[in-house]
Amino acid sequence: MERSFNLAVTARLERHIDVFLPQRDGGLLMQHVKKEISPDRAAGLSFQTDEIGDGKLTPSIAVLDGSNIDEGCRV
């Protein structure tokens, strides 16, 4: 549900701005592991990809509708 929601929001935003959606544009952990990269290294690669993408964004938008702030959000 979260991915579907994020893709729908992204589609609307991309009519007006460039969007980096980590779930779509970042390195998903399981994609790296399927390439036989160790889970520890895969986690590092995913983090690096997301950091690079986040660093290119101005401004950033976060949907804060859950019970906790997502670990990927910076506040």
CHARMM-style PDB file with segment names, atoms N, HN, CA, C and O in Angstrom:
ATOM      1  N   MET     1       0.813  -1.195   0.000  1.00  0.00      PROA
ATOM      2  CA  MET     1       0.000   0.000   0.000  1.00  0.00      PROA
ATOM      3  C   MET     1       0.863   1.269   0.000  1.00  0.00      PROA
ATOM      4  O   MET     1       0.576   2.234  -0.708  1.00  0.00      PROA
ATOM      5  N   GLU     2       1.924   1.241   0.811  1.00  0.00      PROA
ATOM      6  HN  GLU     2       2.157   0.457   1.386  1.00  0.00      PROA
ATOM      7  CA  GLU     2       2.767   2.429   0.895  1.00  0.00      PROA
ATOM      8  C   GLU     2       3.431   2.728  -0.447  1.00  0.00      PROA
ATOM      9  O   GLU     2       3.475   3.880  -0.879  1.00  0.00      PROA
ATOM     10  N   ARG     3       3.941   1.700  -1.096  1.00  0.00      PROA
ATOM     11  HN  ARG     3       3.905   0.765  -0.745  1.00  0.00      PROA
ATOM     12  CA  ARG     3       4.591   1.926  -2.397  1.00  0.00      PROA
ATOM     13  C   ARG     3       3.604   2.442  -3.424  1.00  0.00      PROA
ATOM     14  O   ARG     3       3.926   3.352  -4.188  1.00  0.00      PROA
ATOM     15  N   SER     4       2.411   1.879  -3.454  1.00  0.00      PROA
ATOM     16  HN  SER     4       2.149   1.140  -2.833  1.00  0.00      PROA
ATOM     17  CA  SER     4       1.382   2.341  -4.392  1.00  0.00      PROA
ATOM     18  C   SER     4       1.040   3.802  -4.135  1.00  0.00      PROA
ATOM     19  O   SER     4       0.937   4.599  -5.067  1.00  0.00      PROA
ATOM     20  N   PHE     5       0.866   4.144  -2.863  1.00  0.00      PROA
ATOM     21  HN  PHE     5       0.950   3.496  -2.106  1.00  0.00      PROA
ATOM     22  CA  PHE     5       0.571   5.527  -2.500  1.00  0.00      PROA
ATOM     23  C   PHE     5       1.709   6.448  -2.932  1.00  0.00      PROA
ATOM     24  O   PHE     5       1.468   7.495  -3.532  1.00  0.00      PROA
ATOM     25  N   ASN     6       2.939   6.063  -2.631  1.00  0.00      PROA
ATOM     26  HN  ASN     6       3.134   5.212  -2.144  1.00  0.00      PROA
ATOM     27  CA  ASN     6       4.095   6.893  -2.980  1.00  0.00      PROA
ATOM     28  C   ASN     6       4.218   7.074  -4.490  1.00  0.00      PROA
ATOM     29  O   ASN     6       4.552   8.162  -4.957  1.00  0.00      PROA
ATOM     30  N   LEU     7       3.952   6.024  -5.251  1.00  0.00      PROA
ATOM     31  HN  LEU     7       3.681   5.140  -4.871  1.00  0.00      PROA
ATOM     32  CA  LEU     7       3.996   6.133  -6.716  1.00  0.00      PROA
ATOM     33  C   LEU     7       2.908   7.068  -7.237  1.00  0.00      PROA
ATOM     34  O   LEU     7       3.140   7.828  -8.177  1.00  0.00      PROA
ATOM     35  N   ALA     8       1.725   7.015  -6.633  1.00  0.00      PROA
ATOM     36  HN  ALA     8       1.536   6.398  -5.870  1.00  0.00      PROA
ATOM     37  CA  ALA     8       0.639   7.899  -7.052  1.00  0.00      PROA
ATOM     38  C   ALA     8       0.983   9.363  -6.756  1.00  0.00      PROA
ATOM     39  O   ALA     8       0.757  10.236  -7.594  1.00  0.00      PROA
ATOM     40  N   VAL     9       1.523   9.625  -5.579  1.00  0.00      PROA
ATOM     41  HN  VAL     9       1.706   8.916  -4.899  1.00  0.00      PROA
ATOM     42  CA  VAL     9       1.927  10.991  -5.227  1.00  0.00      PROA
ATOM     43  C   VAL     9       3.045  11.456  -6.163  1.00  0.00      PROA
ATOM     44  O   VAL     9       3.034  12.591  -6.640  1.00  0.00      PROA
ATOM     45  N   THR    10       3.996  10.580  -6.417  1.00  0.00      PROA
ATOM     46  HN  THR    10       4.005   9.658  -6.030  1.00  0.00      PROA
ATOM     47  CA  THR    10       5.107  10.910  -7.306  1.00  0.00      PROA
ATOM     48  C   THR    10       4.617  11.262  -8.705  1.00  0.00      PROA
ATOM     49  O   THR    10       5.078  12.237  -9.297  1.00  0.00      PROA
ATOM     50  N   ALA    11       3.687  10.474  -9.237  1.00  0.00      PROA
ATOM     51  HN  ALA    11       3.312   9.681  -8.756  1.00  0.00      PROA
ATOM     52  CA  ALA    11       3.151  10.732 -10.576  1.00  0.00      PROA
ATOM     53  C   ALA    11       2.532  12.126 -10.663  1.00  0.00      PROA
ATOM     54  O   ALA    11       2.688  12.821 -11.667  1.00  0.00      PROA
ATOM     55  N   ARG    12       1.837  12.523  -9.617  1.00  0.00      PROA
ATOM     56  HN  ARG    12       1.710  11.958  -8.802  1.00  0.00      PROA
ATOM     57  CA  ARG    12       1.225  13.858  -9.611  1.00  0.00      PROA
ATOM     58  C   ARG    12       2.281  14.951  -9.507  1.00  0.00      PROA
ATOM     59  O   ARG    12       2.189  15.975 -10.184  1.00  0.00      PROA
ATOM     60  N   LEU    13       3.275  14.734  -8.665  1.00  0.00      PROA
ATOM     61  HN  LEU    13       3.349  13.902  -8.115  1.00  0.00      PROA
ATOM     62  CA  LEU    13       4.323  15.733  -8.499  1.00  0.00      PROA
ATOM     63  C   LEU    13       5.172  15.878  -9.756  1.00  0.00      PROA
ATOM     64  O   LEU    13       5.602  16.980 -10.098  1.00  0.00      PROA
ATOM     65  N   GLU    14       5.412  14.767 -10.442  1.00  0.00      PROA
ATOM     66  HN  GLU    14       5.063  13.872 -10.164  1.00  0.00      PROA
ATOM     67  CA  GLU    14       6.303  14.807 -11.608  1.00  0.00      PROA
ATOM     68  C   GLU    14       5.707  15.566 -12.792  1.00  0.00      PROA
ATOM     69  O   GLU    14       6.395  15.799 -13.786  1.00  0.00      PROA
ATOM     70  N   ARG    15       4.482  15.938 -12.697  1.00  0.00      PROA
ATOM     71  HN  ARG    15       3.923  15.749 -11.890  1.00  0.00      PROA
ATOM     72  CA  ARG    15       3.907  16.822 -13.720  1.00  0.00      PROA
ATOM     73  C   ARG    15       4.548  18.203 -13.639  1.00  0.00      PROA
ATOM     74  O   ARG    15       4.510  18.974 -14.597  1.00  0.00      PROA
ATOM     75  N   HSD    16       5.143  18.507 -12.472  1.00  0.00      PROA
ATOM     76  HN  HSD    16       5.174  17.880 -11.693  1.00  0.00      PROA
ATOM     77  CA  HSD    16       5.650  19.853 -12.225  1.00  0.00      PROA
ATOM     78  C   HSD    16       7.126  19.914 -11.837  1.00  0.00      PROA
ATOM     79  O   HSD    16       7.801  20.908 -12.100  1.00  0.00      PROA
ATOM     80  N   ILE    17       7.624  18.841 -11.206  1.00  0.00      PROA
ATOM     81  HN  ILE    17       7.075  18.033 -10.992  1.00  0.00      PROA
ATOM     82  CA  ILE    17       8.999  18.863 -10.703  1.00  0.00      PROA
ATOM     83  C   ILE    17       9.645  17.490 -10.893  1.00  0.00      PROA
ATOM     84  O   ILE    17       8.956  16.492 -11.104  1.00  0.00      PROA
ATOM     85  N   ASP    18      10.977  17.453 -10.817  1.00  0.00      PROA
ATOM     86  HN  ASP    18      11.537  18.264 -10.646  1.00  0.00      PROA
ATOM     87  CA  ASP    18      11.696  16.179 -10.803  1.00  0.00      PROA
ATOM     88  C   ASP    18      11.568  15.571  -9.417  1.00  0.00      PROA
ATOM     89  O   ASP    18      11.623  16.279  -8.412  1.00  0.00      PROA
ATOM     90  N   VAL    19      11.397  14.263  -9.368  1.00  0.00      PROA
ATOM     91  HN  VAL    19      11.352  13.687 -10.184  1.00  0.00      PROA
ATOM     92  CA  VAL    19      11.204  13.573  -8.092  1.00  0.00      PROA
ATOM     93  C   VAL    19      12.201  12.425  -7.973  1.00  0.00      PROA
ATOM     94  O   VAL    19      12.371  11.637  -8.903  1.00  0.00      PROA
ATOM     95  N   PHE    20      12.857  12.340  -6.817  1.00  0.00      PROA
ATOM     96  HN  PHE    20      12.719  12.981  -6.061  1.00  0.00      PROA
ATOM     97  CA  PHE    20      13.660  11.174  -6.465  1.00  0.00      PROA
ATOM     98  C   PHE    20      12.857  10.401  -5.436  1.00  0.00      PROA
ATOM     99  O   PHE    20      12.701  10.848  -4.299  1.00  0.00      PROA
ATOM    100  N   LEU    21      12.350   9.247  -5.830  1.00  0.00      PROA
ATOM    101  HN  LEU    21      12.477   8.884  -6.754  1.00  0.00      PROA
ATOM    102  CA  LEU    21      11.600   8.375  -4.929  1.00  0.00      PROA
ATOM    103  C   LEU    21      12.511   7.200  -4.590  1.00  0.00      PROA
ATOM    104  O   LEU    21      12.748   6.343  -5.441  1.00  0.00      PROA
ATOM    105  N   PRO    22      13.026   7.144  -3.365  1.00  0.00      PROA
ATOM    106  CA  PRO    22      13.983   6.091  -3.024  1.00  0.00      PROA
ATOM    107  C   PRO    22      13.486   4.680  -3.342  1.00  0.00      PROA
ATOM    108  O   PRO    22      14.272   3.827  -3.755  1.00  0.00      PROA
ATOM    109  N   GLN    23      12.195   4.428  -3.155  1.00  0.00      PROA
ATOM    110  HN  GLN    23      11.556   5.121  -2.819  1.00  0.00      PROA
ATOM    111  CA  GLN    23      11.666   3.097  -3.447  1.00  0.00      PROA
ATOM    112  C   GLN    23      11.738   2.768  -4.924  1.00  0.00      PROA
ATOM    113  O   GLN    23      11.775   1.593  -5.292  1.00  0.00      PROA
ATOM    114  N   ARG    24      11.758   3.770  -5.769  1.00  0.00      PROA
ATOM    115  HN  ARG    24      11.727   4.724  -5.470  1.00  0.00      PROA
ATOM    116  CA  ARG    24      11.801   3.555  -7.213  1.00  0.00      PROA
ATOM    117  C   ARG    24      13.191   3.836  -7.780  1.00  0.00      PROA
ATOM    118  O   ARG    24      13.684   3.089  -8.626  1.00  0.00      PROA
ATOM    119  N   ASP    25      13.816   4.907  -7.315  1.00  0.00      PROA
ATOM    120  HN  ASP    25      13.416   5.513  -6.628  1.00  0.00      PROA
ATOM    121  CA  ASP    25      15.055   5.386  -7.916  1.00  0.00      PROA
ATOM    122  C   ASP    25      16.304   4.987  -7.148  1.00  0.00      PROA
ATOM    123  O   ASP    25      17.407   5.004  -7.694  1.00  0.00      PROA
ATOM    124  N   GLY    26      16.133   4.634  -5.905  1.00  0.00      PROA
ATOM    125  HN  GLY    26      15.237   4.620  -5.461  1.00  0.00      PROA
ATOM    126  CA  GLY    26      17.271   4.231  -5.080  1.00  0.00      PROA
ATOM    127  C   GLY    26      17.594   2.764  -5.302  1.00  0.00      PROA
ATOM    128  O   GLY    26      16.914   2.068  -6.056  1.00  0.00      PROA
ATOM    129  N   GLY    27      18.625   2.315  -4.644  1.00  0.00      PROA
ATOM    130  HN  GLY    27      19.178   2.880  -4.032  1.00  0.00      PROA
ATOM    131  CA  GLY    27      19.006   0.913  -4.747  1.00  0.00      PROA
ATOM    132  C   GLY    27      18.259   0.087  -3.729  1.00  0.00      PROA
ATOM    133  O   GLY    27      18.577   0.131  -2.540  1.00  0.00      PROA
ATOM    134  N   LEU    28      17.278  -0.661  -4.171  1.00  0.00      PROA
ATOM    135  HN  LEU    28      17.020  -0.697  -5.136  1.00  0.00      PROA
ATOM    136  CA  LEU    28      16.531  -1.491  -3.235  1.00  0.00      PROA
ATOM    137  C   LEU    28      17.404  -2.642  -2.746  1.00  0.00      PROA
ATOM    138  O   LEU    28      18.095  -3.293  -3.529  1.00  0.00      PROA
ATOM    139  N   LEU    29      17.360  -2.873  -1.469  1.00  0.00      PROA
ATOM    140  HN  LEU    29      16.799  -2.344  -0.832  1.00  0.00      PROA
ATOM    141  CA  LEU    29      18.199  -3.878  -0.820  1.00  0.00      PROA
ATOM    142  C   LEU    29      18.097  -5.240  -1.503  1.00  0.00      PROA
ATOM    143  O   LEU    29      19.117  -5.863  -1.798  1.00  0.00      PROA
ATOM    144  N   MET    30      16.893  -5.700  -1.752  1.00  0.00      PROA
ATOM    145  HN  MET    30      16.064  -5.194  -1.512  1.00  0.00      PROA
ATOM    146  CA  MET    30      16.726  -7.040  -2.323  1.00  0.00      PROA
ATOM    147  C   MET    30      17.272  -7.134  -3.745  1.00  0.00      PROA
ATOM    148  O   MET    30      17.722  -8.201  -4.162  1.00  0.00      PROA
ATOM    149  N   GLN    31      17.238  -6.037  -4.489  1.00  0.00      PROA
ATOM    150  HN  GLN    31      16.873  -5.170  -4.150  1.00  0.00      PROA
ATOM    151  CA  GLN    31      17.827  -6.056  -5.833  1.00  0.00      PROA
ATOM    152  C   GLN    31      19.325  -6.315  -5.752  1.00  0.00      PROA
ATOM    153  O   GLN    31      19.876  -7.053  -6.569  1.00  0.00      PROA
ATOM    154  N   HSD    32      19.985  -5.710  -4.769  1.00  0.00      PROA
ATOM    155  HN  HSD    32      19.537  -5.110  -4.106  1.00  0.00      PROA
ATOM    156  CA  HSD    32      21.421  -5.922  -4.597  1.00  0.00      PROA
ATOM    157  C   HSD    32      21.711  -7.354  -4.142  1.00  0.00      PROA
ATOM    158  O   HSD    32      22.636  -7.995  -4.640  1.00  0.00      PROA
ATOM    159  N   VAL    33      20.920  -7.844  -3.203  1.00  0.00      PROA
ATOM    160  HN  VAL    33      20.168  -7.324  -2.799  1.00  0.00      PROA
ATOM    161  CA  VAL    33      21.142  -9.193  -2.685  1.00  0.00      PROA
ATOM    162  C   VAL    33      20.948 -10.226  -3.794  1.00  0.00      PROA
ATOM    163  O   VAL    33      21.678 -11.215  -3.850  1.00  0.00      PROA
ATOM    164  N   LYS    34      19.975 -10.006  -4.674  1.00  0.00      PROA
ATOM    165  HN  LYS    34      19.383  -9.202  -4.628  1.00  0.00      PROA
ATOM    166  CA  LYS    34      19.759 -10.928  -5.801  1.00  0.00      PROA
ATOM    167  C   LYS    34      20.963 -10.972  -6.733  1.00  0.00      PROA
ATOM    168  O   LYS    34      21.174 -11.956  -7.442  1.00  0.00      PROA
ATOM    169  N   LYS    35      21.752  -9.897  -6.726  1.00  0.00      PROA
ATOM    170  HN  LYS    35      21.581  -9.098  -6.150  1.00  0.00      PROA
ATOM    171  CA  LYS    35      22.978  -9.849  -7.537  1.00  0.00      PROA
ATOM    172  C   LYS    35      24.155 -10.471  -6.788  1.00  0.00      PROA
ATOM    173  O   LYS    35      25.311 -10.324  -7.185  1.00  0.00      PROA
ATOM    174  N   GLU    36      23.836 -11.169  -5.697  1.00  0.00      PROA
ATOM    175  HN  GLU    36      22.897 -11.289  -5.374  1.00  0.00      PROA
ATOM    176  CA  GLU    36      24.810 -11.878  -4.866  1.00  0.00      PROA
ATOM    177  C   GLU    36      25.764 -10.940  -4.131  1.00  0.00      PROA
ATOM    178  O   GLU    36      26.921 -11.278  -3.879  1.00  0.00      PROA
ATOM    179  N   ILE    37      25.261  -9.767  -3.796  1.00  0.00      PROA
ATOM    180  HN  ILE    37      24.322  -9.492  -4.001  1.00  0.00      PROA
ATOM    181  CA  ILE    37      26.007  -8.840  -2.955  1.00  0.00      PROA
ATOM    182  C   ILE    37      25.599  -9.149  -1.518  1.00  0.00      PROA
ATOM    183  O   ILE    37      24.420  -9.369  -1.243  1.00  0.00      PROA
ATOM    184  N   SER    38      26.550  -9.166  -0.616  1.00  0.00      PROA
ATOM    185  HN  SER    38      27.508  -8.988  -0.840  1.00  0.00      PROA
ATOM    186  CA  SER    38      26.232  -9.498   0.780  1.00  0.00      PROA
ATOM    187  C   SER    38      25.210  -8.507   1.342  1.00  0.00      PROA
ATOM    188  O   SER    38      25.186  -7.342   0.945  1.00  0.00      PROA
ATOM    189  N   PRO    39      24.371  -8.972   2.265  1.00  0.00      PROA
ATOM    190  CA  PRO    39      23.367  -8.071   2.841  1.00  0.00      PROA
ATOM    191  C   PRO    39      23.962  -6.802   3.456  1.00  0.00      PROA
ATOM    192  O   PRO    39      23.372  -5.730   3.330  1.00  0.00      PROA
ATOM    193  N   ASP    40      25.109  -6.901   4.114  1.00  0.00      PROA
ATOM    194  HN  ASP    40      25.589  -7.772   4.217  1.00  0.00      PROA
ATOM    195  CA  ASP    40      25.736  -5.715   4.703  1.00  0.00      PROA
ATOM    196  C   ASP    40      26.165  -4.721   3.631  1.00  0.00      PROA
ATOM    197  O   ASP    40      25.933  -3.518   3.756  1.00  0.00      PROA
ATOM    198  N   ARG    41      26.787  -5.230   2.588  1.00  0.00      PROA
ATOM    199  HN  ARG    41      26.976  -6.207   2.487  1.00  0.00      PROA
ATOM    200  CA  ARG    41      27.227  -4.353   1.485  1.00  0.00      PROA
ATOM    201  C   ARG    41      26.019  -3.789   0.740  1.00  0.00      PROA
ATOM    202  O   ARG    41      26.024  -2.627   0.335  1.00  0.00      PROA
ATOM    203  N   ALA    42      24.988  -4.610   0.562  1.00  0.00      PROA
ATOM    204  HN  ALA    42      24.984  -5.554   0.892  1.00  0.00      PROA
ATOM    205  CA  ALA    42      23.770  -4.166  -0.117  1.00  0.00      PROA
ATOM    206  C   ALA    42      23.122  -3.018   0.646  1.00  0.00      PROA
ATOM    207  O   ALA    42      22.662  -2.050   0.042  1.00  0.00      PROA
ATOM    208  N   ALA    43      23.086  -3.122   1.967  1.00  0.00      PROA
ATOM    209  HN  ALA    43      23.460  -3.909   2.459  1.00  0.00      PROA
ATOM    210  CA  ALA    43      22.516  -2.048   2.788  1.00  0.00      PROA
ATOM    211  C   ALA    43      23.312  -0.757   2.602  1.00  0.00      PROA
ATOM    212  O   ALA    43      22.736   0.327   2.505  1.00  0.00      PROA
ATOM    213  N   GLY    44      24.629  -0.879   2.554  1.00  0.00      PROA
ATOM    214  HN  GLY    44      25.097  -1.760   2.633  1.00  0.00      PROA
ATOM    215  CA  GLY    44      25.477   0.291   2.345  1.00  0.00      PROA
ATOM    216  C   GLY    44      25.254   0.927   0.991  1.00  0.00      PROA
ATOM    217  O   GLY    44      25.200   2.152   0.880  1.00  0.00      PROA
ATOM    218  N   LEU    45      25.123   0.104  -0.047  1.00  0.00      PROA
ATOM    219  HN  LEU    45      25.167  -0.891   0.043  1.00  0.00      PROA
ATOM    220  CA  LEU    45      24.877   0.625  -1.394  1.00  0.00      PROA
ATOM    221  C   LEU    45      23.531   1.339  -1.477  1.00  0.00      PROA
ATOM    222  O   LEU    45      23.419   2.403  -2.087  1.00  0.00      PROA
ATOM    223  N   SER    46      22.518   0.748  -0.863  1.00  0.00      PROA
ATOM    224  HN  SER    46      22.609  -0.116  -0.368  1.00  0.00      PROA
ATOM    225  CA  SER    46      21.192   1.371  -0.867  1.00  0.00      PROA
ATOM    226  C   SER    46      21.242   2.723  -0.160  1.00  0.00      PROA
ATOM    227  O   SER    46      20.676   3.705  -0.639  1.00  0.00      PROA
ATOM    228  N   PHE    47      21.920   2.762   0.976  1.00  0.00      PROA
ATOM    229  HN  PHE    47      22.380   1.964   1.366  1.00  0.00      PROA
ATOM    230  CA  PHE    47      22.042   4.004   1.736  1.00  0.00      PROA
ATOM    231  C   PHE    47      22.764   5.069   0.908  1.00  0.00      PROA
ATOM    232  O   PHE    47      22.327   6.219   0.864  1.00  0.00      PROA
ATOM    233  N   GLN    48      23.863   4.694   0.254  1.00  0.00      PROA
ATOM    234  HN  GLN    48      24.218   3.760   0.290  1.00  0.00      PROA
ATOM    235  CA  GLN    48      24.626   5.646  -0.558  1.00  0.00      PROA
ATOM    236  C   GLN    48      23.784   6.206  -1.694  1.00  0.00      PROA
ATOM    237  O   GLN    48      23.806   7.409  -1.953  1.00  0.00      PROA
ATOM    238  N   THR    49      23.045   5.338  -2.371  1.00  0.00      PROA
ATOM    239  HN  THR    49      23.028   4.360  -2.161  1.00  0.00      PROA
ATOM    240  CA  THR    49      22.202   5.785  -3.483  1.00  0.00      PROA
ATOM    241  C   THR    49      21.151   6.762  -2.999  1.00  0.00      PROA
ATOM    242  O   THR    49      20.906   7.783  -3.642  1.00  0.00      PROA
ATOM    243  N   ASP    50      20.530   6.459  -1.875  1.00  0.00      PROA
ATOM    244  HN  ASP    50      20.730   5.630  -1.353  1.00  0.00      PROA
ATOM    245  CA  ASP    50      19.514   7.350  -1.328  1.00  0.00      PROA
ATOM    246  C   ASP    50      20.122   8.673  -0.877  1.00  0.00      PROA
ATOM    247  O   ASP    50      19.512   9.725  -1.068  1.00  0.00      PROA
ATOM    248  N   GLU    51      21.312   8.640  -0.281  1.00  0.00      PROA
ATOM    249  HN  GLU    51      21.807   7.785  -0.125  1.00  0.00      PROA
ATOM    250  CA  GLU    51      21.982   9.864   0.151  1.00  0.00      PROA
ATOM    251  C   GLU    51      22.296  10.758  -1.041  1.00  0.00      PROA
ATOM    252  O   GLU    51      22.113  11.973  -0.967  1.00  0.00      PROA
ATOM    253  N   ILE    52      22.766  10.174  -2.135  1.00  0.00      PROA
ATOM    254  HN  ILE    52      22.915   9.187  -2.196  1.00  0.00      PROA
ATOM    255  CA  ILE    52      23.078  10.957  -3.337  1.00  0.00      PROA
ATOM    256  C   ILE    52      21.800  11.580  -3.882  1.00  0.00      PROA
ATOM    257  O   ILE    52      21.781  12.759  -4.235  1.00  0.00      PROA
ATOM    258  N   GLY    53      20.735  10.790  -3.951  1.00  0.00      PROA
ATOM    259  HN  GLY    53      20.750   9.832  -3.664  1.00  0.00      PROA
ATOM    260  CA  GLY    53      19.462  11.311  -4.440  1.00  0.00      PROA
ATOM    261  C   GLY    53      18.909  12.392  -3.545  1.00  0.00      PROA
ATOM    262  O   GLY    53      18.430  13.417  -4.030  1.00  0.00      PROA
ATOM    263  N   ASP    54      18.968  12.181  -2.245  1.00  0.00      PROA
ATOM    264  HN  ASP    54      19.357  11.348  -1.850  1.00  0.00      PROA
ATOM    265  CA  ASP    54      18.468  13.177  -1.298  1.00  0.00      PROA
ATOM    266  C   ASP    54      19.264  14.474  -1.400  1.00  0.00      PROA
ATOM    267  O   ASP    54      18.707  15.564  -1.269  1.00  0.00      PROA
ATOM    268  N   GLY    55      20.554  14.353  -1.633  1.00  0.00      PROA
ATOM    269  HN  GLY    55      21.007  13.468  -1.739  1.00  0.00      PROA
ATOM    270  CA  GLY    55      21.404  15.533  -1.703  1.00  0.00      PROA
ATOM    271  C   GLY    55      21.121  16.423  -2.901  1.00  0.00      PROA
ATOM    272  O   GLY    55      21.477  17.601  -2.897  1.00  0.00      PROA
ATOM    273  N   LYS    56      20.486  15.871  -3.926  1.00  0.00      PROA
ATOM    274  HN  LYS    56      20.197  14.914  -3.929  1.00  0.00      PROA
ATOM    275  CA  LYS    56      20.162  16.642  -5.121  1.00  0.00      PROA
ATOM    276  C   LYS    56      18.812  17.343  -5.005  1.00  0.00      PROA
ATOM    277  O   LYS    56      18.443  18.128  -5.880  1.00  0.00      PROA
ATOM    278  N   LEU    57      18.089  17.071  -3.955  1.00  0.00      PROA
ATOM    279  HN  LEU    57      18.388  16.434  -3.245  1.00  0.00      PROA
ATOM    280  CA  LEU    57      16.730  17.583  -3.834  1.00  0.00      PROA
ATOM    281  C   LEU    57      16.664  18.913  -3.106  1.00  0.00      PROA
ATOM    282  O   LEU    57      17.288  19.111  -2.063  1.00  0.00      PROA
ATOM    283  N   THR    58      15.902  19.802  -3.676  1.00  0.00      PROA
ATOM    284  HN  THR    58      15.395  19.641  -4.522  1.00  0.00      PROA
ATOM    285  CA  THR    58      15.579  21.051  -3.018  1.00  0.00      PROA
ATOM    286  C   THR    58      14.219  21.477  -3.551  1.00  0.00      PROA
ATOM    287  O   THR    58      14.124  21.767  -4.743  1.00  0.00      PROA
ATOM    288  N   PRO    59      13.230  21.529  -2.802  1.00  0.00      PROA
ATOM    289  CA  PRO    59      13.087  21.089  -1.415  1.00  0.00      PROA
ATOM    290  C   PRO    59      12.792  19.606  -1.335  1.00  0.00      PROA
ATOM    291  O   PRO    59      12.657  18.933  -2.357  1.00  0.00      PROA
ATOM    292  N   SER    60      12.695  19.107  -0.136  1.00  0.00      PROA
ATOM    293  HN  SER    60      12.804  19.653   0.695  1.00  0.00      PROA
ATOM    294  CA  SER    60      12.305  17.722   0.109  1.00  0.00      PROA
ATOM    295  C   SER    60      10.880  17.704   0.640  1.00  0.00      PROA
ATOM    296  O   SER    60      10.456  18.613   1.355  1.00  0.00      PROA
ATOM    297  N   ILE    61      10.150  16.658   0.279  1.00  0.00      PROA
ATOM    298  HN  ILE    61      10.494  15.921  -0.302  1.00  0.00      PROA
ATOM    299  CA  ILE    61       8.781  16.482   0.754  1.00  0.00      PROA
ATOM    300  C   ILE    61       8.709  15.130   1.441  1.00  0.00      PROA
ATOM    301  O   ILE    61       9.188  14.129   0.907  1.00  0.00      PROA
ATOM    302  N   ALA    62       8.119  15.100   2.609  1.00  0.00      PROA
ATOM    303  HN  ALA    62       7.730  15.913   3.043  1.00  0.00      PROA
ATOM    304  CA  ALA    62       7.928  13.849   3.336  1.00  0.00      PROA
ATOM    305  C   ALA    62       6.468  13.740   3.745  1.00  0.00      PROA
ATOM    306  O   ALA    62       5.877  14.705   4.230  1.00  0.00      PROA
ATOM    307  N   VAL    63       5.898  12.579   3.549  1.00  0.00      PROA
ATOM    308  HN  VAL    63       6.378  11.795   3.155  1.00  0.00      PROA
ATOM    309  CA  VAL    63       4.534  12.325   3.998  1.00  0.00      PROA
ATOM    310  C   VAL    63       4.636  11.715   5.394  1.00  0.00      PROA
ATOM    311  O   VAL    63       5.200  10.635   5.567  1.00  0.00      PROA
ATOM    312  N   LEU    64       4.098  12.399   6.367  1.00  0.00      PROA
ATOM    313  HN  LEU    64       3.640  13.277   6.227  1.00  0.00      PROA
ATOM    314  CA  LEU    64       4.211  11.977   7.767  1.00  0.00      PROA
ATOM    315  C   LEU    64       2.840  11.560   8.296  1.00  0.00      PROA
ATOM    316  O   LEU    64       2.288  12.181   9.205  1.00  0.00      PROA
ATOM    317  N   ASP    65       2.310  10.496   7.705  1.00  0.00      PROA
ATOM    318  HN  ASP    65       2.758   9.992   6.967  1.00  0.00      PROA
ATOM    319  CA  ASP    65       0.971  10.070   8.088  1.00  0.00      PROA
ATOM    320  C   ASP    65       0.950   8.785   8.905  1.00  0.00      PROA
ATOM    321  O   ASP    65      -0.128   8.277   9.214  1.00  0.00      PROA
ATOM    322  N   GLY    66       2.088   8.258   9.254  1.00  0.00      PROA
ATOM    323  HN  GLY    66       2.964   8.670   9.003  1.00  0.00      PROA
ATOM    324  CA  GLY    66       2.141   7.016  10.016  1.00  0.00      PROA
ATOM    325  C   GLY    66       2.325   7.268  11.501  1.00  0.00      PROA
ATOM    326  O   GLY    66       2.369   8.413  11.951  1.00  0.00      PROA
ATOM    327  N   SER    67       2.429   6.204  12.240  1.00  0.00      PROA
ATOM    328  HN  SER    67       2.394   5.274  11.874  1.00  0.00      PROA
ATOM    329  CA  SER    67       2.608   6.341  13.689  1.00  0.00      PROA
ATOM    330  C   SER    67       4.029   6.748  14.048  1.00  0.00      PROA
ATOM    331  O   SER    67       4.268   7.287  15.129  1.00  0.00      PROA
ATOM    332  N   ASN    68       4.977   6.492  13.143  1.00  0.00      PROA
ATOM    333  HN  ASN    68       4.782   6.055  12.265  1.00  0.00      PROA
ATOM    334  CA  ASN    68       6.376   6.861  13.348  1.00  0.00      PROA
ATOM    335  C   ASN    68       6.893   7.583  12.117  1.00  0.00      PROA
ATOM    336  O   ASN    68       6.404   7.365  11.008  1.00  0.00      PROA
ATOM    337  N   ILE    69       7.882   8.443  12.314  1.00  0.00      PROA
ATOM    338  HN  ILE    69       8.279   8.621  13.214  1.00  0.00      PROA
ATOM    339  CA  ILE    69       8.553   9.072  11.186  1.00  0.00      PROA
ATOM    340  C   ILE    69       9.459   8.028  10.569  1.00  0.00      PROA
ATOM    341  O   ILE    69      10.220   7.368  11.275  1.00  0.00      PROA
ATOM    342  N   ASP    70       9.382   7.872   9.247  1.00  0.00      PROA
ATOM    343  HN  ASP    70       8.763   8.408   8.673  1.00  0.00      PROA
ATOM    344  CA  ASP    70      10.177   6.890   8.532  1.00  0.00      PROA
ATOM    345  C   ASP    70      11.658   7.134   8.769  1.00  0.00      PROA
ATOM    346  O   ASP    70      12.102   8.280   8.838  1.00  0.00      PROA
ATOM    347  N   GLU    71      12.416   6.061   8.894  1.00  0.00      PROA
ATOM    348  HN  GLU    71      12.055   5.130   8.839  1.00  0.00      PROA
ATOM    349  CA  GLU    71      13.852   6.202   9.155  1.00  0.00      PROA
ATOM    350  C   GLU    71      14.581   6.929   8.049  1.00  0.00      PROA
ATOM    351  O   GLU    71      15.705   7.386   8.259  1.00  0.00      PROA
ATOM    352  N   GLY    72      13.981   7.052   6.874  1.00  0.00      PROA
ATOM    353  HN  GLY    72      13.068   6.681   6.703  1.00  0.00      PROA
ATOM    354  CA  GLY    72      14.619   7.760   5.778  1.00  0.00      PROA
ATOM    355  C   GLY    72      14.408   9.265   5.814  1.00  0.00      PROA
ATOM    356  O   GLY    72      15.016   9.991   5.028  1.00  0.00      PROA
ATOM    357  N   CYS    73      13.564   9.740   6.707  1.00  0.00      PROA
ATOM    358  HN  CYS    73      13.070   9.149   7.345  1.00  0.00      PROA
ATOM    359  CA  CYS    73      13.284  11.180   6.798  1.00  0.00      PROA
ATOM    360  C   CYS    73      14.277  11.861   7.710  1.00  0.00      PROA
ATOM    361  O   CYS    73      14.695  11.308   8.727  1.00  0.00      PROA
ATOM    362  N   ARG    74      14.642  13.052   7.336  1.00  0.00      PROA
ATOM    363  HN  ARG    74      14.302  13.501   6.509  1.00  0.00      PROA
ATOM    364  CA  ARG    74      15.490  13.869   8.193  1.00  0.00      PROA
ATOM    365  C   ARG    74      14.652  15.021   8.702  1.00  0.00      PROA
ATOM    366  O   ARG    74      13.991  15.716   7.931  1.00  0.00      PROA
ATOM    367  N   VAL    75      14.687  15.208   9.971  1.00  0.00      PROA
ATOM    368  HN  VAL    75      15.225  14.643  10.597  1.00  0.00      PROA
ATOM    369  CA  VAL    75      13.929  16.328  10.550  1.00  0.00      PROA
ATOM    370  C   VAL    75      14.852  17.235  11.327  1.00  0.00      PROA
ATOM    371  OT1 VAL    75      14.405  18.234  11.890  1.00  0.00      PROA
TER     372      VAL     75
END
